[in-house]
Amino acid sequence: MLQSSQWFSEIAADDASAFSLKIRAKLHEEQTPYQRIEIYATEGFGNLMVIDGCTMLSSRDNFLYHEMMSHPALFTHPDPRRICIIGGGDCGTLKEVLKHPQIESAVQIDIDERVTRLAERYFPELAESNADPRAQLLFEDGVRWIQRAEAGSLDIIIVDSTDPVGPAAGLFTSAFQADCRRALAPHGVLIQQSESPLYHMRILREMHTAMRTAGFSASRTLFFPQAIYPSGWWSATMASKDGDLSTFRHDDARDKPFETHYYNAEIHHAALAQPEFFRRALMAPPDATIA
C-alpha cells in the first residue's frame, strides 16, 4: 500500500514486518479483469511493478529471481530444448531462457496480457527477447493449457507465478503438478516459485508433498536473496520426472556462453544446500505444527 506520498510499503501482517521503497511518482494504475496493477518510479530501485498490493519486480533486483527461476533448471536437464513458462508475464524469465542457444521453442502462457504490455513499456530491458523467433506469447489460463498439452511434449516447465491466491491459486495443487508431469518428456524438470522459506514454510512443505503425490521422483528447493519480497529471502522448488536433482551440468554452467549477474556454477551448488530448519520441517510428521 502507498503509506504516504513518498513511500510504498508491502506489509506482511502475519509476520509483523514490512518492506518499503521511497517513491518518486506513480507512473500507471489499472484494474484488469484479473488483478490491479500499479507501476511506480522509485528513488533507489528503478521502476516497481505492484500487483494487488504485492511487489512483483523492480528494475534493480529482478535479475536475482529471473536467473534463479531459469538457469538452475536448464542446467539440471541434460539437453533442454522445449520450454514452457506458466505466468512470467513480465518476460524476464523468458529472456533468461532464450540466452541458452540450444533452446528450440519457449512458450509463455500468462492469463493477463496487460502485465506483458506494461512490462514492454516500463521494463523494456526484460522484453528484449519477445521478438525472438523461438518465443511464443500466449494469453490464457496456464492450468488449462497444461491440461491440453501433449504428453511428453516439454523438457522444462517453469511456473513463474504470483502468490497462491486469485488467478495463481490453481498452480499450487497436486492436480496441476500431475498435469505438468504428464506433459514432461523423460528427464523433464518442473521448477516453481515457492515463496519465502522464512515466512511461508507451510506452503513449501505442501508443495513438496504435492510434487511427490503427483509422481515426481525427486524435489529440491533452491534459496536466493530477493530484497523486495517479504523477508528478503526467496525460493524456487524443482521436481524431476524421473531423475536426481543433486547434480547438474557443472562444466556447462561454468562455461556458459552468455552473461548473468547472479547465477553461476558456484551459486547453483550453494543454492542446493538445505538449511537445518528446512530439513526438519520436511521430515516432520504430517500433523506437525509448521511456522
N, C-alpha and C positions, 0 to 999 in steps of 0.2 A: 504494500500500500504506500501511497505517497503521503508521508507523515507531515511534510511541510512543503513550502515552495522550493526547498533546496535538497531534500533527501528522499530517496526511495528506500523503503525497508521491507524485506520479507521476514515476517515474524513466524518462528516455529514455536507456536504457543505450547504444544505438549512438552517441549524441551526447554522452555523458558529462555529462549535465545532469539537473536535476530541478526541479520546482516544488512548493512546499509551502504548506499552509494550516493555521493553528492551529485546532484542533477544540475545540468546547465539549462536544459529545455526538454519539454515533451515534444517529440517530433511527429508522433502519429498515435491514434487510438481508434479502434473499431471493434464492433461486436460482429463476429461471423456467425453462421448457423451453428457453429460448434464451440466457440470459445471467444473470450475477449483478449485482444492483442494490443499491447502498448509498446511503443518504441521511445526510448529516452536517449538524449545525449548526456553523458556523464563527464565529470571533471577528470577522473583518473582511469576509467575502464573503457573509453570509447563509447560506441553505441551499445545499448542494452535492450534486449527483447524480453518482454514480460508477458506470460500467458496466464490468464485467470489469477493474477496476483502473484504468480511464482516466477522467479528469474529463470530464463531459459538459456540465454547466452549473452556474452559480451565480446566486443572486439578484442579485448586484451587477453582473455584466458580461455577462449573456446577451443584452442588447439589441444589443450590437455584432454578434454572429453573426446573430440573428434578423432584424435590419433589413437586413443586407447579403445575406442569403440570399433576401430577398423584393423589396425596393423597386427595386434596380437592374434586375432582370429585368422587373418590372411597368412601370417607366417606359421601358424599352427597347422593349417591344412597343407597336405603335401603338394597340391597343384590346383589352387583355386582359379576358376575361370568364369563361373556363372554366379553372380551375386545378387541378392535381394535385400533391399533396405526397407523395413517397415517403419513408417514415420520419417524422421530426418528431414522434415520439410525445409529447414534452413540450408540444406545441401552441403554442409560442411563434411559430413561423413562420406557422402558421395565423392566429393573432391579427393579425400584421402584414399578411398578405394581405387579410384582411377589413376592414382600415381603408380600402381603396380602394372607393369607393361603386359603381363600375361593375361590380364582380365579381358574377357571377350564380351561380356554383357553385364550391365549393372542397372537393375530396375529399382526405382524408388517409388514407394506407394505411400502417400500421405493423404489423409482424409480431407485436409483443409488446404486448398490451393493458395489461400491468402498468406499462409506462412511463407511459402516459397516466393510469392510475388513481393512481399515486403522484405524478405532477405535479399532478393535481387536488387532492391532499391537501397537498403540501408546497410547491408553486409555484402557488397558485390564481390569482395575477395573470396567469399565462400561459394559463390555461384559460378566461378570462372570455368568450371568443367561441365556446366549444364549442356553445352552445345557439343560435347564430345560425342562422336557417333556411336560409342558403346553405351551411352547413357539413355535411359528411358524414364521419363517422369509421368507417373500416373497419379490421379487424384480420386481416390476411392477408399473404401473400407479395407484396411490391410488384413483383418481377420478373415473376411470373405474371400479376398484374393488368394490367401494361402490355402483356404479350403478348396479352391478350384485349381490350384497349381498341380501340374502333372507330377506324379510320383517320381522321385529321383531326378528331378529336373534342375536342382540347385546345389551348389557346392557350399555356400555360406549364406546364412540368413542373419542379418543384423537388425535387431529390434531397438531402434533409436526413438524411444517414446517419451512422452511426458510422464508424470507420476500416475500411479494406478487408480485414477479416478476419471470420470467423464468418458471421453472417446477412447482413452487408453486402457480402461479397466479390463476389457476383454483380452488384452495382450499378456496378462499375468495369470493365466489359467492353464491347468494341465491339458485341457482340451485343445487350446491353441498350440501349445508346445507339442502335442501329439501330431497335430496337423503339420507343424514345421518339420518334425522328424520324418514324416511320410514324404514330404517334398524334397528332403535332402537325399543326395546320392551317397553311396558308400564313402566313408571318411568325412562326411559332412559335418559342419560345425555351426551351431547356433550361438550367438552372443547377444545379450540383452542388458540394457542399463538396469541397474539393480539398487539404486538409492544409496543412502549413507549407511555404512556399517556401524557407525556410532549411534545414529538415531533410528534406524529402520531395520534392526536385526530380525524382527519378526517377518517382514516382507522377504528378506534374503533367505531365511530358513524355509519359508513356504515355497520360494522359487526353486530351491534345490530339491525339495520334496516333489514338487510338480514335475520337474525335469526328469527325475528318476521314475516317477509314476508314468510319465509319457513314454518311457522306454529308452531314454538316453543312457549310454553305458557309463558316462562319467560327467561330472560337473565341477567347475572350479571358478572361484571368484577372484577377480583382479582388482587391486586397490590403487587409487591415484588421487592426487590433490585436485580440488576444484573450488577456487576461492569463493565464487558467487553462489554456490549451492549450500543448503543448510548443513552446518558443522564444518564445511570446507574440506570434507573428506568423502570421496565418492567411490563407486564400484561399478564393474560390469561383470556379468556372470556368463561363462561359456559352458556349453554342453556339447559332447561329442556323440555322434550317432553310433559309432562302433569302435572308437579308439581311446587313446590316452591323451590327457591334456597337460601332462607334466613336462613334456618336451616340445620343442618347436624347431624350425629350420634356422638354427642359430647363425650359421655362416651367411645365409641369405639375408637375415636381418642385419648382421654386422656390415655386410657389403651392399646394402640396399642402394639402388641407383637413383634415389630421389632424396630430397631434403625433408627433415622433420624438425620440430622444435623441442619435442619432449621424448618421443619414443626412440629407443634403440635396443640392441640385444640385451644390454645390461639392465635397462629398465624393465624389459619383459621378464627377465629372471626375477628381479626384485618384486614385481607385481604379483608373482605367483606365490610368494611367501604368505603364509596364513597366520594372522595374529592368534595368540593363545585363546582369548575370549571367544573368537570366532570359531575355532576348532571345538571348544567346549559346547558352544550353542548348537552347532550342527550335530554333535554326538549326544546331546541331552535327550531324555525320553520325550515322546510326542506331546505329553501334557505338561511339560516343564514350563515355568514362567520365563518368558523371554523379554528382555528390556526393549 
